[in-house]
Amino acid sequence: MIIRDENLAPWPRTPEIIQASLADYYALISHIDKSVGDLIGTLKKEGLYENTIIVYAADNGLAIGSHGLLGKQNLYEHSMKVPLIISGPGIPKDKVSDAQKTRFLMRWFICTTCSLP
């Protein structure tokens, strides 16, 4: 099955289609937020939070109506940036970086930070 951006909805994109896509996207974000909150709550309840590194990474974002697009098959900034959040002991709080990050470097980072081989 091949699903490309141009097949996700008819052209031109109507405000109703964009609103429905945004509602679905925000529902997914709310679900992730709750799930991460549940995870953190469990870590705290079990006494593991203070000694746990949490890494949140995801794939590239959706266009959700920007430039009349809905999917990911483009090179606009909204579809190129990848979220990466790291929290835990030894990780500076409230630090934002514009540095390029790769998942390849994540293994090195986690192994180094956790003193793993």
Chimera marker file (.cmm) of the C-alpha trace (Angstrom):
<marker_set name="trace">
<marker id="1" x="0.000" y="0.000" z="0.000" r="1" g="1" b="0" radius="0.5"/>
<marker id="2" x="1.361" y="3.383" z="-0.965" r="1" g="1" b="0" radius="0.5"/>
<marker id="3" x="-0.014" y="6.427" z="0.837" r="1" g="1" b="0" radius="0.5"/>
<marker id="4" x="1.484" y="9.730" z="-0.144" r="1" g="1" b="0" radius="0.5"/>
<marker id="5" x="0.536" y="13.214" z="0.961" r="1" g="1" b="0" radius="0.5"/>
<marker id="6" x="-1.390" y="13.947" z="-2.202" r="1" g="1" b="0" radius="0.5"/>
<marker id="7" x="-3.642" y="10.936" z="-1.501" r="1" g="1" b="0" radius="0.5"/>
<marker id="8" x="-4.461" y="11.792" z="2.121" r="1" g="1" b="0" radius="0.5"/>
<marker id="9" x="-7.299" y="14.170" z="1.248" r="1" g="1" b="0" radius="0.5"/>
<marker id="10" x="-8.813" y="15.775" z="-1.839" r="1" g="1" b="0" radius="0.5"/>
<marker id="11" x="-7.460" y="18.992" z="-3.321" r="1" g="1" b="0" radius="0.5"/>
<marker id="12" x="-7.851" y="21.771" z="-2.501" r="1" g="1" b="0" radius="0.5"/>
<marker id="13" x="-7.628" y="21.082" z="1.242" r="1" g="1" b="0" radius="0.5"/>
<marker id="14" x="-10.661" y="22.494" z="2.972" r="1" g="1" b="0" radius="0.5"/>
<marker id="15" x="-10.613" y="24.116" z="6.414" r="1" g="1" b="0" radius="0.5"/>
<marker id="16" x="-12.699" y="21.175" z="7.677" r="1" g="1" b="0" radius="0.5"/>
<marker id="17" x="-10.096" y="18.644" z="6.520" r="1" g="1" b="0" radius="0.5"/>
<marker id="18" x="-7.279" y="20.620" z="8.136" r="1" g="1" b="0" radius="0.5"/>
<marker id="19" x="-9.272" y="21.015" z="11.374" r="1" g="1" b="0" radius="0.5"/>
<marker id="20" x="-9.995" y="17.271" z="11.492" r="1" g="1" b="0" radius="0.5"/>
<marker id="21" x="-6.323" y="16.464" z="10.870" r="1" g="1" b="0" radius="0.5"/>
<marker id="22" x="-5.255" y="18.896" z="13.610" r="1" g="1" b="0" radius="0.5"/>
<marker id="23" x="-7.783" y="17.384" z="16.032" r="1" g="1" b="0" radius="0.5"/>
<marker id="24" x="-6.397" y="13.886" z="15.372" r="1" g="1" b="0" radius="0.5"/>
<marker id="25" x="-2.815" y="15.144" z="15.754" r="1" g="1" b="0" radius="0.5"/>
<marker id="26" x="-3.569" y="16.927" z="19.037" r="1" g="1" b="0" radius="0.5"/>
<marker id="27" x="-5.328" y="13.808" z="20.336" r="1" g="1" b="0" radius="0.5"/>
<marker id="28" x="-2.156" y="11.806" z="19.653" r="1" g="1" b="0" radius="0.5"/>
<marker id="29" x="-0.054" y="14.424" z="21.444" r="1" g="1" b="0" radius="0.5"/>
<marker id="30" x="-2.422" y="14.329" z="24.441" r="1" g="1" b="0" radius="0.5"/>
<marker id="31" x="-2.140" y="10.530" z="24.550" r="1" g="1" b="0" radius="0.5"/>
<marker id="32" x="1.666" y="10.690" z="24.502" r="1" g="1" b="0" radius="0.5"/>
<marker id="33" x="1.656" y="13.367" z="27.229" r="1" g="1" b="0" radius="0.5"/>
<marker id="34" x="-0.547" y="11.210" z="29.453" r="1" g="1" b="0" radius="0.5"/>
<marker id="35" x="1.539" y="8.095" z="28.797" r="1" g="1" b="0" radius="0.5"/>
<marker id="36" x="4.791" y="9.895" z="29.645" r="1" g="1" b="0" radius="0.5"/>
<marker id="37" x="3.127" y="11.282" z="32.785" r="1" g="1" b="0" radius="0.5"/>
<marker id="38" x="2.017" y="7.771" z="33.761" r="1" g="1" b="0" radius="0.5"/>
<marker id="39" x="5.553" y="6.469" z="33.211" r="1" g="1" b="0" radius="0.5"/>
<marker id="40" x="7.076" y="9.229" z="35.341" r="1" g="1" b="0" radius="0.5"/>
<marker id="41" x="4.444" y="8.629" z="38.036" r="1" g="1" b="0" radius="0.5"/>
<marker id="42" x="5.302" y="4.927" z="38.139" r="1" g="1" b="0" radius="0.5"/>
<marker id="43" x="9.034" y="5.649" z="38.285" r="1" g="1" b="0" radius="0.5"/>
<marker id="44" x="8.483" y="8.016" z="41.227" r="1" g="1" b="0" radius="0.5"/>
<marker id="45" x="6.172" y="5.543" z="42.999" r="1" g="1" b="0" radius="0.5"/>
<marker id="46" x="8.781" y="2.784" z="42.651" r="1" g="1" b="0" radius="0.5"/>
<marker id="47" x="11.633" y="5.076" z="43.777" r="1" g="1" b="0" radius="0.5"/>
<marker id="48" x="13.378" y="4.871" z="40.401" r="1" g="1" b="0" radius="0.5"/>
<marker id="49" x="12.802" y="8.374" z="39.008" r="1" g="1" b="0" radius="0.5"/>
<marker id="50" x="15.876" y="10.068" z="40.499" r="1" g="1" b="0" radius="0.5"/>
<marker id="51" x="18.157" y="7.443" z="38.939" r="1" g="1" b="0" radius="0.5"/>
<marker id="52" x="16.516" y="7.121" z="35.508" r="1" g="1" b="0" radius="0.5"/>
<marker id="53" x="17.428" y="8.790" z="32.228" r="1" g="1" b="0" radius="0.5"/>
<marker id="54" x="14.360" y="9.372" z="30.077" r="1" g="1" b="0" radius="0.5"/>
<marker id="55" x="14.899" y="9.763" z="26.342" r="1" g="1" b="0" radius="0.5"/>
<marker id="56" x="11.987" y="10.833" z="24.163" r="1" g="1" b="0" radius="0.5"/>
<marker id="57" x="12.554" y="10.819" z="20.419" r="1" g="1" b="0" radius="0.5"/>
<marker id="58" x="10.114" y="10.642" z="17.548" r="1" g="1" b="0" radius="0.5"/>
<marker id="59" x="10.082" y="10.701" z="13.805" r="1" g="1" b="0" radius="0.5"/>
<marker id="60" x="9.692" y="13.858" z="11.774" r="1" g="1" b="0" radius="0.5"/>
<marker id="61" x="6.562" y="15.941" z="12.050" r="1" g="1" b="0" radius="0.5"/>
<marker id="62" x="3.483" y="16.169" z="9.900" r="1" g="1" b="0" radius="0.5"/>
<marker id="63" x="2.676" y="19.162" z="7.737" r="1" g="1" b="0" radius="0.5"/>
<marker id="64" x="-0.953" y="19.335" z="9.015" r="1" g="1" b="0" radius="0.5"/>
<marker id="65" x="-2.031" y="21.896" z="6.433" r="1" g="1" b="0" radius="0.5"/>
<marker id="66" x="1.178" y="23.903" z="6.097" r="1" g="1" b="0" radius="0.5"/>
<marker id="67" x="1.802" y="24.635" z="2.435" r="1" g="1" b="0" radius="0.5"/>
<marker id="68" x="-1.441" y="22.749" z="1.712" r="1" g="1" b="0" radius="0.5"/>
<marker id="69" x="0.208" y="19.461" z="2.744" r="1" g="1" b="0" radius="0.5"/>
<marker id="70" x="-0.795" y="16.905" z="5.365" r="1" g="1" b="0" radius="0.5"/>
<marker id="71" x="1.977" y="14.293" z="5.440" r="1" g="1" b="0" radius="0.5"/>
<marker id="72" x="5.752" y="14.064" z="5.710" r="1" g="1" b="0" radius="0.5"/>
<marker id="73" x="6.991" y="13.778" z="2.136" r="1" g="1" b="0" radius="0.5"/>
<marker id="74" x="8.526" y="17.225" z="1.870" r="1" g="1" b="0" radius="0.5"/>
<marker id="75" x="11.599" y="19.179" z="2.913" r="1" g="1" b="0" radius="0.5"/>
<marker id="76" x="9.896" y="22.064" z="4.698" r="1" g="1" b="0" radius="0.5"/>
<marker id="77" x="11.146" y="22.787" z="8.222" r="1" g="1" b="0" radius="0.5"/>
<marker id="78" x="7.952" y="21.550" z="9.911" r="1" g="1" b="0" radius="0.5"/>
<marker id="79" x="8.586" y="18.081" z="8.500" r="1" g="1" b="0" radius="0.5"/>
<marker id="80" x="12.352" y="17.989" z="8.993" r="1" g="1" b="0" radius="0.5"/>
<marker id="81" x="12.800" y="18.737" z="12.691" r="1" g="1" b="0" radius="0.5"/>
<marker id="82" x="12.854" y="15.705" z="14.970" r="1" g="1" b="0" radius="0.5"/>
<marker id="83" x="11.937" y="16.040" z="18.654" r="1" g="1" b="0" radius="0.5"/>
<marker id="84" x="14.506" y="14.817" z="21.150" r="1" g="1" b="0" radius="0.5"/>
<marker id="85" x="14.075" y="15.326" z="24.891" r="1" g="1" b="0" radius="0.5"/>
<marker id="86" x="16.492" y="13.923" z="27.456" r="1" g="1" b="0" radius="0.5"/>
<marker id="87" x="15.954" y="14.167" z="31.196" r="1" g="1" b="0" radius="0.5"/>
<marker id="88" x="17.607" y="12.613" z="34.202" r="1" g="1" b="0" radius="0.5"/>
<marker id="89" x="20.557" y="12.729" z="36.558" r="1" g="1" b="0" radius="0.5"/>
<marker id="90" x="23.492" y="14.654" z="35.109" r="1" g="1" b="0" radius="0.5"/>
<marker id="91" x="21.379" y="16.155" z="32.311" r="1" g="1" b="0" radius="0.5"/>
<marker id="92" x="21.204" y="19.987" z="32.426" r="1" g="1" b="0" radius="0.5"/>
<marker id="93" x="17.656" y="21.225" z="33.002" r="1" g="1" b="0" radius="0.5"/>
<marker id="94" x="15.990" y="23.762" z="30.705" r="1" g="1" b="0" radius="0.5"/>
<marker id="95" x="18.774" y="23.548" z="28.125" r="1" g="1" b="0" radius="0.5"/>
<marker id="96" x="17.724" y="23.882" z="24.500" r="1" g="1" b="0" radius="0.5"/>
<marker id="97" x="20.118" y="23.042" z="21.702" r="1" g="1" b="0" radius="0.5"/>
<marker id="98" x="19.948" y="23.735" z="17.984" r="1" g="1" b="0" radius="0.5"/>
<marker id="99" x="22.700" y="21.184" z="17.367" r="1" g="1" b="0" radius="0.5"/>
<marker id="100" x="21.984" y="18.459" z="14.867" r="1" g="1" b="0" radius="0.5"/>
<marker id="101" x="21.241" y="15.165" z="16.552" r="1" g="1" b="0" radius="0.5"/>
<marker id="102" x="21.263" y="11.695" z="15.129" r="1" g="1" b="0" radius="0.5"/>
<marker id="103" x="19.954" y="8.458" z="16.520" r="1" g="1" b="0" radius="0.5"/>
<marker id="104" x="23.383" y="7.004" z="15.812" r="1" g="1" b="0" radius="0.5"/>
<marker id="105" x="24.841" y="9.299" z="18.490" r="1" g="1" b="0" radius="0.5"/>
<marker id="106" x="22.129" y="8.321" z="20.967" r="1" g="1" b="0" radius="0.5"/>
<marker id="107" x="23.708" y="4.922" z="21.592" r="1" g="1" b="0" radius="0.5"/>
<marker id="108" x="27.037" y="6.581" z="22.349" r="1" g="1" b="0" radius="0.5"/>
<marker id="109" x="25.365" y="9.144" z="24.614" r="1" g="1" b="0" radius="0.5"/>
<marker id="110" x="23.369" y="6.578" z="26.595" r="1" g="1" b="0" radius="0.5"/>
<marker id="111" x="26.288" y="4.182" z="26.961" r="1" g="1" b="0" radius="0.5"/>
<marker id="112" x="28.645" y="6.981" z="28.027" r="1" g="1" b="0" radius="0.5"/>
<marker id="113" x="26.172" y="8.564" z="30.434" r="1" g="1" b="0" radius="0.5"/>
<marker id="114" x="25.290" y="5.208" z="32.027" r="1" g="1" b="0" radius="0.5"/>
<marker id="115" x="28.906" y="3.907" z="32.005" r="1" g="1" b="0" radius="0.5"/>
<marker id="116" x="27.979" y="1.009" z="29.740" r="1" g="1" b="0" radius="0.5"/>
<marker id="117" x="30.435" y="-0.680" z="27.359" r="1" g="1" b="0" radius="0.5"/>
<link id1="1" id2="2" r="1" g="1" b="0" radius="0.2"/>
<link id1="2" id2="3" r="1" g="1" b="0" radius="0.2"/>
<link id1="3" id2="4" r="1" g="1" b="0" radius="0.2"/>
<link id1="4" id2="5" r="1" g="1" b="0" radius="0.2"/>
<link id1="5" id2="6" r="1" g="1" b="0" radius="0.2"/>
<link id1="6" id2="7" r="1" g="1" b="0" radius="0.2"/>
<link id1="7" id2="8" r="1" g="1" b="0" radius="0.2"/>
<link id1="8" id2="9" r="1" g="1" b="0" radius="0.2"/>
<link id1="9" id2="10" r="1" g="1" b="0" radius="0.2"/>
<link id1="10" id2="11" r="1" g="1" b="0" radius="0.2"/>
<link id1="11" id2="12" r="1" g="1" b="0" radius="0.2"/>
<link id1="12" id2="13" r="1" g="1" b="0" radius="0.2"/>
<link id1="13" id2="14" r="1" g="1" b="0" radius="0.2"/>
<link id1="14" id2="15" r="1" g="1" b="0" radius="0.2"/>
<link id1="15" id2="16" r="1" g="1" b="0" radius="0.2"/>
<link id1="16" id2="17" r="1" g="1" b="0" radius="0.2"/>
<link id1="17" id2="18" r="1" g="1" b="0" radius="0.2"/>
<link id1="18" id2="19" r="1" g="1" b="0" radius="0.2"/>
<link id1="19" id2="20" r="1" g="1" b="0" radius="0.2"/>
<link id1="20" id2="21" r="1" g="1" b="0" radius="0.2"/>
<link id1="21" id2="22" r="1" g="1" b="0" radius="0.2"/>
<link id1="22" id2="23" r="1" g="1" b="0" radius="0.2"/>
<link id1="23" id2="24" r="1" g="1" b="0" radius="0.2"/>
<link id1="24" id2="25" r="1" g="1" b="0" radius="0.2"/>
<link id1="25" id2="26" r="1" g="1" b="0" radius="0.2"/>
<link id1="26" id2="27" r="1" g="1" b="0" radius="0.2"/>
<link id1="27" id2="28" r="1" g="1" b="0" radius="0.2"/>
<link id1="28" id2="29" r="1" g="1" b="0" radius="0.2"/>
<link id1="29" id2="30" r="1" g="1" b="0" radius="0.2"/>
<link id1="30" id2="31" r="1" g="1" b="0" radius="0.2"/>
<link id1="31" id2="32" r="1" g="1" b="0" radius="0.2"/>
<link id1="32" id2="33" r="1" g="1" b="0" radius="0.2"/>
<link id1="33" id2="34" r="1" g="1" b="0" radius="0.2"/>
<link id1="34" id2="35" r="1" g="1" b="0" radius="0.2"/>
<link id1="35" id2="36" r="1" g="1" b="0" radius="0.2"/>
<link id1="36" id2="37" r="1" g="1" b="0" radius="0.2"/>
<link id1="37" id2="38" r="1" g="1" b="0" radius="0.2"/>
<link id1="38" id2="39" r="1" g="1" b="0" radius="0.2"/>
<link id1="39" id2="40" r="1" g="1" b="0" radius="0.2"/>
<link id1="40" id2="41" r="1" g="1" b="0" radius="0.2"/>
<link id1="41" id2="42" r="1" g="1" b="0" radius="0.2"/>
<link id1="42" id2="43" r="1" g="1" b="0" radius="0.2"/>
<link id1="43" id2="44" r="1" g="1" b="0" radius="0.2"/>
<link id1="44" id2="45" r="1" g="1" b="0" radius="0.2"/>
<link id1="45" id2="46" r="1" g="1" b="0" radius="0.2"/>
<link id1="46" id2="47" r="1" g="1" b="0" radius="0.2"/>
<link id1="47" id2="48" r="1" g="1" b="0" radius="0.2"/>
<link id1="48" id2="49" r="1" g="1" b="0" radius="0.2"/>
<link id1="49" id2="50" r="1" g="1" b="0" radius="0.2"/>
<link id1="50" id2="51" r="1" g="1" b="0" radius="0.2"/>
<link id1="51" id2="52" r="1" g="1" b="0" radius="0.2"/>
<link id1="52" id2="53" r="1" g="1" b="0" radius="0.2"/>
<link id1="53" id2="54" r="1" g="1" b="0" radius="0.2"/>
<link id1="54" id2="55" r="1" g="1" b="0" radius="0.2"/>
<link id1="55" id2="56" r="1" g="1" b="0" radius="0.2"/>
<link id1="56" id2="57" r="1" g="1" b="0" radius="0.2"/>
<link id1="57" id2="58" r="1" g="1" b="0" radius="0.2"/>
<link id1="58" id2="59" r="1" g="1" b="0" radius="0.2"/>
<link id1="59" id2="60" r="1" g="1" b="0" radius="0.2"/>
<link id1="60" id2="61" r="1" g="1" b="0" radius="0.2"/>
<link id1="61" id2="62" r="1" g="1" b="0" radius="0.2"/>
<link id1="62" id2="63" r="1" g="1" b="0" radius="0.2"/>
<link id1="63" id2="64" r="1" g="1" b="0" radius="0.2"/>
<link id1="64" id2="65" r="1" g="1" b="0" radius="0.2"/>
<link id1="65" id2="66" r="1" g="1" b="0" radius="0.2"/>
<link id1="66" id2="67" r="1" g="1" b="0" radius="0.2"/>
<link id1="67" id2="68" r="1" g="1" b="0" radius="0.2"/>
<link id1="68" id2="69" r="1" g="1" b="0" radius="0.2"/>
<link id1="69" id2="70" r="1" g="1" b="0" radius="0.2"/>
<link id1="70" id2="71" r="1" g="1" b="0" radius="0.2"/>
<link id1="71" id2="72" r="1" g="1" b="0" radius="0.2"/>
<link id1="72" id2="73" r="1" g="1" b="0" radius="0.2"/>
<link id1="73" id2="74" r="1" g="1" b="0" radius="0.2"/>
<link id1="74" id2="75" r="1" g="1" b="0" radius="0.2"/>
<link id1="75" id2="76" r="1" g="1" b="0" radius="0.2"/>
<link id1="76" id2="77" r="1" g="1" b="0" radius="0.2"/>
<link id1="77" id2="78" r="1" g="1" b="0" radius="0.2"/>
<link id1="78" id2="79" r="1" g="1" b="0" radius="0.2"/>
<link id1="79" id2="80" r="1" g="1" b="0" radius="0.2"/>
<link id1="80" id2="81" r="1" g="1" b="0" radius="0.2"/>
<link id1="81" id2="82" r="1" g="1" b="0" radius="0.2"/>
<link id1="82" id2="83" r="1" g="1" b="0" radius="0.2"/>
<link id1="83" id2="84" r="1" g="1" b="0" radius="0.2"/>
<link id1="84" id2="85" r="1" g="1" b="0" radius="0.2"/>
<link id1="85" id2="86" r="1" g="1" b="0" radius="0.2"/>
<link id1="86" id2="87" r="1" g="1" b="0" radius="0.2"/>
<link id1="87" id2="88" r="1" g="1" b="0" radius="0.2"/>
<link id1="88" id2="89" r="1" g="1" b="0" radius="0.2"/>
<link id1="89" id2="90" r="1" g="1" b="0" radius="0.2"/>
<link id1="90" id2="91" r="1" g="1" b="0" radius="0.2"/>
<link id1="91" id2="92" r="1" g="1" b="0" radius="0.2"/>
<link id1="92" id2="93" r="1" g="1" b="0" radius="0.2"/>
<link id1="93" id2="94" r="1" g="1" b="0" radius="0.2"/>
<link id1="94" id2="95" r="1" g="1" b="0" radius="0.2"/>
<link id1="95" id2="96" r="1" g="1" b="0" radius="0.2"/>
<link id1="96" id2="97" r="1" g="1" b="0" radius="0.2"/>
<link id1="97" id2="98" r="1" g="1" b="0" radius="0.2"/>
<link id1="98" id2="99" r="1" g="1" b="0" radius="0.2"/>
<link id1="99" id2="100" r="1" g="1" b="0" radius="0.2"/>
<link id1="100" id2="101" r="1" g="1" b="0" radius="0.2"/>
<link id1="101" id2="102" r="1" g="1" b="0" radius="0.2"/>
<link id1="102" id2="103" r="1" g="1" b="0" radius="0.2"/>
<link id1="103" id2="104" r="1" g="1" b="0" radius="0.2"/>
<link id1="104" id2="105" r="1" g="1" b="0" radius="0.2"/>
<link id1="105" id2="106" r="1" g="1" b="0" radius="0.2"/>
<link id1="106" id2="107" r="1" g="1" b="0" radius="0.2"/>
<link id1="107" id2="108" r="1" g="1" b="0" radius="0.2"/>
<link id1="108" id2="109" r="1" g="1" b="0" radius="0.2"/>
<link id1="109" id2="110" r="1" g="1" b="0" radius="0.2"/>
<link id1="110" id2="111" r="1" g="1" b="0" radius="0.2"/>
<link id1="111" id2="112" r="1" g="1" b="0" radius="0.2"/>
<link id1="112" id2="113" r="1" g="1" b="0" radius="0.2"/>
<link id1="113" id2="114" r="1" g="1" b="0" radius="0.2"/>
<link id1="114" id2="115" r="1" g="1" b="0" radius="0.2"/>
<link id1="115" id2="116" r="1" g="1" b="0" radius="0.2"/>
<link id1="116" id2="117" r="1" g="1" b="0" radius="0.2"/>
</marker_set>
